[in-house]
């Protein structure tokens, strides 16, 4: 699965984290506890197992989102699609081990009538969200290590 490269809002960011892929994976995929370490998420609940086809419901920035897991490659890659009012998203996380830690890449595309209407604002929100999410993941994982 790839993000939609033709979507009105696309964001790609990465960060080096000084921890193992397994440790990062455990934090990243513990969907029910995202709100503990990432303040933009007020609630999140995985309905089922961490596997393709499972649904999770969450609130980010006050917006209710319904997401479906698409890919789950333990300690390597996870992706999902999501829907919120006027917006469809594809979100991918990739973990790549390196000598100095793990390069964590995340990319996401937004499309839909709301994104087309508020393109600039949605692009800025998406960039800020992904950068902040990476920073909080790094902080959480490196503090625990």
N, C-alpha and C positions, 0 to 999 in steps of 0.2 A: 504494500500500500504506500502511496505517495500523497503528499498534499496536492491540492488543486493549484497548479502553477498559473492558471488563468483567473483565479479568484481576485476580487477587488482588494482584499487585504491579505498579505502574506508576511510572515515573520520567521526568521531563522536566527537562533542564538546558540552559543555554546559557552561552556565553562570547564576548567580543569578542577577536579575534586581529588583531594588527597585521601582516598579511601579505596577499598576494593569494590569491584563491580557488584559483588554479592551484597555488600552493606548498602550501597546506593540503591540497588534494586529493592531490597526489603523496605526501605523508607518510601521510595517512589511508588511502589505498588501496594502499599498499605492504605488503600483508598479511604477506608473508614476513619483514618486518623490524619488525613491531610490538614484538617483545621487546627491540629495541635502545633504544627510548625509553619504553616503558610497562612498568614492572617487574612488574605483576600478570600479564603474559602471559609464560609461559616458552617457548612455541614456537607457531608458526603457519605453515601451509603452504597456499597456494592451489593447487588442482589444476585447472589450465586457465587460461583467460583471465579478465580482469576483465569479466565479462558475466553477465547473468541466467542462472541455471541452473548456474553453476560452483559447485563445492563447495570449502570450506576447512575444515581441521581445526586446532584450536588448544587450548591449555590456558590457562585463566585461573584464578588462585587454586588451582591444582592440579587443577581439574576439566577433564576432556576434553570438548570441545564439537565437534559436527559442524554446520556451517552451510552454507546455500545462499544465494547472492546472488539477490535478487529484482528490484532496480532498480539501474541504474547510469546516472546522468545526469552526465557529466563536469563537474567543478568545481561541481556543484549539489546532488546528492543520491545517496545510496547506502543501500540497505536489504538486510537479510538475515533469514532465519529460522534458528533454531538449536535443537538438541536436546542435552540432557545428562540425566543420571539424574534421572527424575521431573520434568523441567522442559522446557517449550517456550518459546522466546523469539521476539519480533519486535523488531529493532533498526533504527532509522532515524537517519541523519545528514543534516542540511540545512545548506548553506552559503549565506548571504545577504550579498552585498556591501553595505557602508555607507560613508559618508564617512570614518569613523575606522577602517576595517578591514573584517573579515568577521565577522558574527555566526554562530557555529557552534552549532547546536542539535542535541541528541541526545535521543532518547526511546526507551524500551524497555518492553515488557511481558513479564512472567513468568507462566506458568500451568502447571498440572500438579499431581499428587498431592503432591509434595514442597513445592511453594509453598503449597498449601493447609494442609499440616501445620505448616509453619514460616513462616507468613505474615509475622510481624513481623521475624524475622531476615532473611528473603529481601528484604523491602522495604528494610531498612537496608543490606544488602549491595549491592543494586541502586543505591540513591542514592549511596552512597560510591563505588562503582565508576565510575559515570558522571561524577561530579564530579572524581574523580582522573584519569580518562582525559582529560577536557577540559583540566585543568591541565597534564598532561604534554604533550598535543598543542600547547598554546599555548607552553609552554617550548621544546619541540623546534623548532617552526616559527619562533618569534621569534628564537631563538639563531642559526638558519641564515640568517635574512634580513639 
